[in-house]
Amino acid sequence: MGGTARNKDRELRGIAGYESPYPYLDRLQLKMEERLAHRVPAAGRFCGFCYGRLRESDSECGFCAASIAEAGTVAEIPQDVLRAYKVRQKTESRWVYGGAFAGLVIASLAFVTMVTWGPGPLGHPAAAFAMLIGGGYLLAQLFGPLIGGQAGYRRGARARDAIWARHLAARETPAGNPVAQQDGHPRSPS
Ligand SMILES: [Zn+2]
């Protein structure tokens, strides 16, 4: 993986204020959401470390940079791994919709306040109605995608990373051939 791609990821994560200890999970999120929505076939050839989909020609995983010879391949993504990405997706959308709803509630309360107690032109129903539409839109945007989206991203990513950490621990417990190191990073090809 290139240094530039890595820095870009770091910047993106910095915006929401949470830096995942497993950067490849963010790279996989959209791919896994496609898989969850059944927009891509369930079966295929996946990285044995991170379960990213591989091309035939790959000798190194494009998501986690594991050597395929070392990490091996699997034909399907485990259900608990898919669930981790689903938790991340659902948490974020819950916060976005919840935030947008809160914005609309605030605009509605302001509408009622203006119509009931607004002095002069502020109390005119047309002014209150314009505020309801315009303010409702702005507040829904502010509390939804902007504020809710960030909070949901952080919470969702933490929950996803916790499930992934448990998956890694369970995968590495059986005696035999551990496919990865304990720290959650693929072995670098030697
Ligand atoms: Zn991988």
Residues whose N, C-alpha, C, O or C-beta is under 5 A from the ligand:
A	BS01	ZN	C47 F49 C50 Y51 G52 C61 F63 C64 A65 A66
